[in-house]
């Protein structure tokens, strides 16, 4: 599939037989192509995501490993930085070898406890409306960074 609008860079997206994006090429203003690639496992989960690169350069991959429930458990960046994720009931812990960050939710999915680099935060019901949005936003940004989504 190719999109071309007047005055806008051209974008070419390639899909596999399961309609999943496997490559995206975007033309820069100087005519060079920036490419990103994605690979999937047999279950349709993203297992490799490339860093954007110029056509002709070598590919630098970020990889994701999953548990039996299709939850990401290990993310390895192109710089070989490893993020391990552990799931224990309603608690999720992400460890990058230097810092551990944990989030615990209640049965409704509300964040009730957040621990970051040794500091522990308990969230009361009155704090939940404001704090949950901030914490959820930070965690989503963090997960987006390590998964590339």
Contact map, one row per residue, 1 for C-alpha under 8 A:
11100000000111000000000000000000000000000000000000000000000000000000000000000000000000000000000000000000000000000000000000000000000000000000000000000
11110000011110000000000000000000000000000000000000000000000000000000000000000000000000000000000000000000000000000000000000000000000000000000000000000
11111000011100000000000000000000000000000000000000000000000000000000000000000000000000000000000000000000000000000000000000000000000000000000000000000
01111101111000000000000000000000000000000000000000000000000000000000000000000000000000000000000000000000000000000000000000000000000000000000000000000
00111111110000000000000000000000000000000000000000000000000000000000000000000000000000000000000000000000000000000000000000000000000000000000000000000
00011111000000000000000000000000000000000000000000000000000000000000000000000000000000000000000000000000000000000000000000000000000000000000000000000
00001111100000000000000000000000000000000000000000000000000000000000000000000000000000000000000000000000000000000000000000000000000000000000000000000
00011111110000000000000000000000000000000000000000000000000000000000000000000000000000000000000000000000000000000000000000000000000000000000000000000
00011011111000000000000001111000000000000000000000000000000000000000000000000000000000000000000000000000000000000000000000000000000000000000000000000
01111001111100000000000001100000000000000000000000000000000000000000000000000000000000000000000000000000000000000000000000000000000000000000000000000
01110000111110000000000111100000000000000000000000000000000000000000000000000000000000000000000000000000000000000000000000000000000000000000000000000
11100000011111000000000111000000000000000000000000000000000000000000000000000000000000000000000000000000000000000000000000000000000000000000000000000
11000000001111100000111110000000000000000000000000000000000000000000000000000000000000000000000000000000000000000000000000000000000000000000000000000
10000000000111110000111100000000000000000000000000000000000000000000000000000000000000000000000000000000000000000000000000000000000000000000000000000
00000000000011111111111000000000000000000000000000000000000000000000000000000000000000000000000000000000000000000000000000000000000000000000000000000
00000000000001111111110000000000000000000000000000000000000000000000000000000000000000000000000000000000000000000000000000000000000000000000000000000
00000000000000111111000000000000000000000000000000000000000000000000000000000000000000000000000000000000000000000000000000000000000000000000000000000
00000000000000111111000000000000000000000000000000000000000000000000000000000000000000000000000000000000000000000000000000000000000000000000000000000
00000000000000111111100000000000000000000000000000000000000000000000000000000000000000000000000000000000000000000000000000000000000000000000000000000
00000000000000111111110000000000000000000000000000000000000000000000000000000000000000000000000000000000000000000000000000000000000000000000000000000
00000000000011110011111100000000000001000000000000000000000000000000000000000000000000000000000000000000000000000000000000000000000000000000000000000
00000000000011110001111100000000000011100000000000000000000000000000000000000000000000000000000000000000000000000000000000000000000000000000000000000
00000000000011100000111110000000001111000000000000000000000000000000000000000000000000000000000000000000000000000000000000000000000000000000000000000
00000000001111000000111111000000001110000000000000000000000000000000000000000000000000000000000000000000000000000000000000000000000000000000000000000
00000000001110000000001111100000111100000000000000000000000000000000000000000000000000000000000000000000000000000000000000000000000000000000000000000
00000000111100000000000111110000111000000000000000000000000000000000000000000000000000000000000000000000000000000000000000000000000000000000000000000
00000000111000000000000011111111110000000000000000000000000000000000000000000000000000000000000000000000000000000000000000000000000000000000000000000
00000000100000000000000001111111110000000000000000000000000000000000000000000000000000000000000000000000000000000000000000000000000000000000000000000
00000000100000000000000000111111000000000000000000000000000000000000000000000000000000000000000000000000000000000000000000000000000000000000000000000
00000000000000000000000000111111000000000000000000000000000000000000000000000000000000000000000000000000000000000000000000000000000000000000000000000
00000000000000000000000000111111100000000000000000000000000000000000000000000000000000000000000000000000000000000000000000000000000000000000000000000
00000000000000000000000000111111110000000000000000000110000000000000000000000000000000000000000000000000000000000000000000000000000000000000000000000
00000000000000000000000011110011111000000000000000000110000000000000000000000000000000000000000000000000000000000000000000000000000000000000000000000
00000000000000000000000011110001111100000000000000011110000000000000000000000000000000000000000000000000000000000000000000000000000000000000000000000
00000000000000000000001111000000111110000000000000011110000000000000000000000000000000000000000000000000000000000000000000000000000000000000000000000
00000000000000000000001110000000011111000000000011111000000000000000000000000000000000000000000000000000000000000000000000000000000000000000000000000
00000000000000000000011100000000001111100000000011100000000000000000000000000000000000000000000000000000000000000000000000000000000000000000000000000
00000000000000000000111000000000000111110000011111000000000000000000000000000000000000000000000000000000000000000000000000000000000000000000000000000
00000000000000000000010000000000000011111000011110000000000000000000000000000000000000000000000000000000000000000000000000000000000000000000000000000
00000000000000000000000000000000000001111111111100000000000000000000000000000000000000000000000000000000000000000000000000000000000000000000000000000
00000000000000000000000000000000000000111111111000000000000000000000000000000000000000000000000000000000000000000000000000000000000000000000000000000
00000000000000000000000000000000000000011111100000000000000000000000000000000000000000000000000000000000000000000000000000000000000000000000000000000
00000000000000000000000000000000000000011111100000000000000000000000000000000000000000000000000000000000000000000000000000000000000000000000000000000
00000000000000000000000000000000000000011111110000000000000000000000000000000000000000000000000000000000000000000000000000000000000000000000000000000
00000000000000000000000000000000000000011111111000000000000000000000010000000000000000000000000000000000000000000000000000000000000000000000000000000
00000000000000000000000000000000000001111001111110000000000000010000000000000000000000000000000000000000000000000000000000000000000000000000000000000
00000000000000000000000000000000000001111000111110000000000000111000000000000000000000000000000000000000000000000000000000000000000000000000000000000
00000000000000000000000000000000000001110000011111000000000011110000000000000000000000000000000000000000000000000000000000000000000000000000000000000
00000000000000000000000000000000000111100000011111100000000011100000000000000000000000000000000000000000000000000000000000000000000000000000000000010
00000000000000000000000000000000000111000000000111111000001111000000000000000000000000000000000000000000000000000000000000000000000000000000000000000
00000000000000000000000000000000000110000000000011111000001111000000000000000100000000000000000000000000000000000000000000000000000000000000000000000
00000000000000000000000000000000011100000000000001111100000000000000000000000000000000000000000000000000000000000000000000000000000000000000000000000
00000000000000000000000000000000011100000000000001111110111000000000000000000000000000000000000000000000000000000000000000000000000000000000000000000
00000000000000000000000000000001111000000000000000011111100000000000000000000000000000000000000000000000000000000000000000000000000000000000000000000
00000000000000000000000000000001111000000000000000001111100000000000000000000000000000000000000000000000000000000000000000000000000000000000000000000
00000000000000000000000000000000000000000000000000000111110000000000000000000000000000000000000000000000000000000000000000000000000000000000000000000
00000000000000000000000000000000000000000000000000001111111000000000000000000000000000000000000000000000000000000000000000000000000000000000000000000
00000000000000000000000000000000000000000000000000001001111100000000000000000000000000000000000000000000000000000000000000000000000000000000000000000
00000000000000000000000000000000000000000000000001101000111110000000000000000000000000000000000000000000000000000000000000000000000000000000000000000
00000000000000000000000000000000000000000000000001100000011111000000000000000100000000000000000000000000000000000000000000000000000000000000000000000
00000000000000000000000000000000000000000000000111100000001111100000000000001100000000000000000000000000000000000000000000000000000000000000000000000
00000000000000000000000000000000000000000000000111100000000111110000000000111100000000000000000000000000000000000000000000000000000000000000000000000
00000000000000000000000000000000000000000000001110000000000011111000000000111100000000000000000000000000000000000000000000000000000000000000000000000
00000000000000000000000000000000000000000000011100000000000001111100000111110000000000000000000000000000000000000000000000000000000000000000000000100
00000000000000000000000000000000000000000000001000000000000000111110000111100000000000000000000000000000000000000000000000000000000000000000000000000
00000000000000000000000000000000000000000000000000000000000000011111111111000000000000000000000000000000000000000000000000000000000000000000000000000
00000000000000000000000000000000000000000000000000000000000000001111111110000000000000000000000000000000000000000000000000000000000000000000000000000
00000000000000000000000000000000000000000000000000000000000000000111111000000000000000000000000000000000000000000000000000000000000000000000000000000
00000000000000000000000000000000000000000000000000000000000000000111111000000000000000000000000000000000000000000000000000000000000000000000000000000
00000000000000000000000000000000000000000000100000000000000000000111111100000000000000000000000000000000000000000000000000000000000000000000000000000
00000000000000000000000000000000000000000000000000000000000000000111111110000000000000000000000000000000000000000000000000000000000000000000000000000
00000000000000000000000000000000000000000000000000000000000000011110011111100000000010000000000000000000000000000000000000000000000000000000000000000
00000000000000000000000000000000000000000000000000000000000000011110001111100000000111000000000000000000000000000000000000000000000000000000000000000
00000000000000000000000000000000000000000000000000000000000000011100000111110000011110000000000000000000000000000000000000000000000000000000000000000
00000000000000000000000000000000000000000000000000000000000001111000000111111000011100000000000000000000000000000000000000000000000000000000000001100
00000000000000000000000000000000000000000000000000000000000001110000000001111111111000000000000000000000000000000000000000000000000000000000000000000
00000000000000000000000000000000000000000000000000000000000011100000000000111111110000000000000000000000000000000000000000000000000000000000000001000
00000000000000000000000000000000000000000000000000100000000111100000000000011111100000000000000000000000000000000000000000000000000000000000000000000
00000000000000000000000000000000000000000000000000000000000000000000000000011111100000000000000000000000000000000000000000000000000000000000000000000
00000000000000000000000000000000000000000000000000000000000000000000000000011111110000000000000000000000000000000000000000000000000000000000000000000
00000000000000000000000000000000000000000000000000000000000000000000000000011111111000000000000100000000000000000000000000000000000000000000000000000
00000000000000000000000000000000000000000000000000000000000000000000000001111001111100000000000110000000000000000000000000000000000000000000000000000
00000000000000000000000000000000000000000000000000000000000000000000000001110000111110000000011110000000000000000000000000000000000000000000000001000
00000000000000000000000000000000000000000000000000000000000000000000000011100000011111000000011100000000000000000000000000000000000000000000000000000
00000000000000000000000000000000000000000000000000000000000000000000000111000000001111100001111000000000000000000000000000000000000000000000000000000
00000000000000000000000000000000000000000000000000000000000000000000000010000000000111110001110000000000000000000000000000000000000000000000000000000
00000000000000000000000000000000000000000000000000000000000000000000000000000000000011111111100000000000000000000000000000000000000000000000000000000
00000000000000000000000000000000000000000000000000000000000000000000000000000000000001111111000000000000000000000000000000000000000000000000000000000
00000000000000000000000000000000000000000000000000000000000000000000000000000000000000111111000000000000000000000000000000000000000000000000000000000
00000000000000000000000000000000000000000000000000000000000000000000000000000000000000111111000000000001111000000000000000000000000000000000000000000
00000000000000000000000000000000000000000000000000000000000000000000000000000000000000111111100000000111100000000000000000000000000000000000000000000
00000000000000000000000000000000000000000000000000000000000000000000000000000000000011111111110000000111000000000000000000000000000000000000000000000
00000000000000000000000000000000000000000000000000000000000000000000000000000000000011100011111000011110000000000000000000000000000000000000000000000
00000000000000000000000000000000000000000000000000000000000000000000000000000000001111000001111100011100000000000000000000000000000000000000000000000
00000000000000000000000000000000000000000000000000000000000000000000000000000000001110000000111111111000000000000000000000000000000000000000000000000
00000000000000000000000000000000000000000000000000000000000000000000000000000000111100000000011111110000000000000000000000000000000000000000000000000
00000000000000000000000000000000000000000000000000000000000000000000000000000000011000000000001111110000000000000000000000000000000000000000000000000
00000000000000000000000000000000000000000000000000000000000000000000000000000000000000000000001111110000000000000000000000000000000000000000000000000
00000000000000000000000000000000000000000000000000000000000000000000000000000000000000000000001111111000000000000001100000000000000000000000000000000
00000000000000000000000000000000000000000000000000000000000000000000000000000000000000000000111111111100000000000011110000000000000000000000000000000
00000000000000000000000000000000000000000000000000000000000000000000000000000000000000000000111000111110000000000111100000000000000000000000000000000
00000000000000000000000000000000000000000000000000000000000000000000000000000000000000000011110000011111000000001111000000000000000000000000000000000
00000000000000000000000000000000000000000000000000000000000000000000000000000000000000000011100000001111100000111110000000000000000000000000000000000
00000000000000000000000000000000000000000000000000000000000000000000000000000000000000000111000000000111110000111100000000000000000000000000000000000
00000000000000000000000000000000000000000000000000000000000000000000000000000000000000000110000000000011111111111000000000000000000000000000000000000
00000000000000000000000000000000000000000000000000000000000000000000000000000000000000000100000000000001111111110000000000000000000000000000000000000
00000000000000000000000000000000000000000000000000000000000000000000000000000000000000000100000000000000111111000000000000000000000000000000000000000
00000000000000000000000000000000000000000000000000000000000000000000000000000000000000000000000000000000111111000000000000000000000000000000000000000
00000000000000000000000000000000000000000000000000000000000000000000000000000000000000000000000000000000111111100000000000000000000000000000000000000
00000000000000000000000000000000000000000000000000000000000000000000000000000000000000000000000000000000111111110000000000000001000100000000000000000
00000000000000000000000000000000000000000000000000000000000000000000000000000000000000000000000000000011110011111100000000100001000100000000000000000
00000000000000000000000000000000000000000000000000000000000000000000000000000000000000000000000000000011110001111100000001110001000000000000000000000
00000000000000000000000000000000000000000000000000000000000000000000000000000000000000000000000000000111100000111110000111100000000000000000000000000
00000000000000000000000000000000000000000000000000000000000000000000000000000000000000000000000000001111000000111111000111100000000000000000000000000
00000000000000000000000000000000000000000000000000000000000000000000000000000000000000000000000000011110000000001111111110000000000000000000000000000
00000000000000000000000000000000000000000000000000000000000000000000000000000000000000000000000000111100000000000111111100000000000000000000000000000
00000000000000000000000000000000000000000000000000000000000000000000000000000000000000000000000000111000000000000011111000000000000000000000000000000
00000000000000000000000000000000000000000000000000000000000000000000000000000000000000000000000000010000000000000011111100000000000000000000000000000
00000000000000000000000000000000000000000000000000000000000000000000000000000000000000000000000000000000000000000011111110000000000000000000000000000
00000000000000000000000000000000000000000000000000000000000000000000000000000000000000000000000000000000000000001111011111000000000000000000000000000
00000000000000000000000000000000000000000000000000000000000000000000000000000000000000000000000000000000000000001110001111100000000000000000000000000
00000000000000000000000000000000000000000000000000000000000000000000000000000000000000000000000000000000000000011100000111110000000000000000000000000
00000000000000000000000000000000000000000000000000000000000000000000000000000000000000000000000000000000000000111100000011111011001000000000000000000
00000000000000000000000000000000000000000000000000000000000000000000000000000000000000000000000000000000000000010000000001111111000000000000000000000
00000000000000000000000000000000000000000000000000000000000000000000000000000000000000000000000000000000000000000000000000111111100000000000000000000
00000000000000000000000000000000000000000000000000000000000000000000000000000000000000000000000000000000000000000000000000011111100000000000000000000
00000000000000000000000000000000000000000000000000000000000000000000000000000000000000000000000000000000000000000000000000111111111100000000000000000
00000000000000000000000000000000000000000000000000000000000000000000000000000000000000000000000000000000000001110000000000111111111100000000000000000
00000000000000000000000000000000000000000000000000000000000000000000000000000000000000000000000000000000000000000000000000001111111110000000000000000
00000000000000000000000000000000000000000000000000000000000000000000000000000000000000000000000000000000000000000000000000000011111111000000000000000
00000000000000000000000000000000000000000000000000000000000000000000000000000000000000000000000000000000000000000000000000100011111111100000000000000
00000000000000000000000000000000000000000000000000000000000000000000000000000000000000000000000000000000000001100000000000000011111111110000000000000
00000000000000000000000000000000000000000000000000000000000000000000000000000000000000000000000000000000000000000000000000000000111111111000000000000
00000000000000000000000000000000000000000000000000000000000000000000000000000000000000000000000000000000000000000000000000000000011111111100000000000
00000000000000000000000000000000000000000000000000000000000000000000000000000000000000000000000000000000000000000000000000000000001111111110000000000
00000000000000000000000000000000000000000000000000000000000000000000000000000000000000000000000000000000000000000000000000000000000111111111000000000
00000000000000000000000000000000000000000000000000000000000000000000000000000000000000000000000000000000000000000000000000000000000011111111100000000
00000000000000000000000000000000000000000000000000000000000000000000000000000000000000000000000000000000000000000000000000000000000001111111110000000
00000000000000000000000000000000000000000000000000000000000000000000000000000000000000000000000000000000000000000000000000000000000000111111111000000
00000000000000000000000000000000000000000000000000000000000000000000000000000000000000000000000000000000000000000000000000000000000000011111111100000
00000000000000000000000000000000000000000000000000000000000000000000000000000000000000000000000000000000000000000000000000000000000000001111111110000
00000000000000000000000000000000000000000000000000000000000000000000000000000000000000000000000000000000000000000000000000000000000000000111111111000
00000000000000000000000000000000000000000000000000000000000000000000000000000000000000000000000000000000000000000000000000000000000000000011111111111
00000000000000000000000000000000000000000000000000000000000000000000000000000000000000000000000000000000000000000000000000000000000000000001111111111
00000000000000000000000000000000000000000000000000000000000000000000000000000000000000000000000000000000000000000000000000000000000000000000111111111
00000000000000000000000000000000000000000000000000000000000000000000000000101000001000000000000000000000000000000000000000000000000000000000011111110
00000000000000000000000000000000000000000000000000000000000000010000000000100000000000000000000000000000000000000000000000000000000000000000001111111
00000000000000000000000000000000000000000000000010000000000000000000000000000000000000000000000000000000000000000000000000000000000000000000001111111
00000000000000000000000000000000000000000000000000000000000000000000000000000000000000000000000000000000000000000000000000000000000000000000001110111
